[in-house]
Amino acid sequence: MCRSIKTLRPPYAESVTEADMRAAALQYVRKISGFRQPAAHNAEAFDKAVEAIAAATGELLESLEVRGGAAR
């Protein structure tokens, strides 16, 4: 679906920043909503979704247990 979103867990990414997670969340929300930049009346909902998805991404990455070596 969002082919340009990169995998954010080891071994694909050595370190992941808040900016990386927010960028992935922004791409996802843009794809789902169909808006690159929402109109003013949708901006709050759009921004809220980006923040919620970025937070969920952080929780997911913190919870994952990656086993094995660098299997690409």
N, C-alpha and C positions, 0 to 999 in steps of 0.2 A: 504494500500500500504506500508507505512513505519510504521509498527506496534510498533516499539520501540521508536518512537517519542512521547514524553509525552505532554499532554495538558499543555499549559503555561499560562492559565488565571485562575483567581479566580473562584470558590473555589478550584480548583484542584492544584493550585500553589500559595502560599502566596506571594512569591517574585520571580522575574525573572531577571536574570543577562544577561549582554551582552554575556557572555560565554554560557549560556543556549540557547539563541537565535541562536548563531553561531553554536553550536553543532547540533541543530535541522536542521538548514540550510545545514550543511555539510552532515548529514544523507540523507536529501532529494536529494541533488545534486549527491551524490554517487549512490543512488538508480536510479535516472533518467538517469544518464550518463552510469551506469554500470561499473564505475571505482572506486575502493577503493582509489587508488592514481593515478592521471593522468600521462601520459608520459610528458616529458619536453615540447613538442610542444603543449600540451593541458592545461598545468598548469595555464596559464594566464586566459584563458576562464573559467576554473573550479573555480579558486579563485574569479574571478569577479562575477560569478553566486552565489557563497556562500555569498559574501558580499551583493549583491543585495537582495537575499532572506532574509538574516538576517535583513537588513534594512526594508524590507517590513513587516517582522514579527513584528518588533518594532512598526512600524506605525499602524499596525492592532491592536496590544495589547493596544496601547495608545488610540485608537479610540473606542474600545468596551465599551459598557455600560452593566455591569452585574447586573441583577436584581434578587431579591430573595435571599434565603439562600443557604446553602451548599447542593445542590441537586446532589448527586452522583449516 
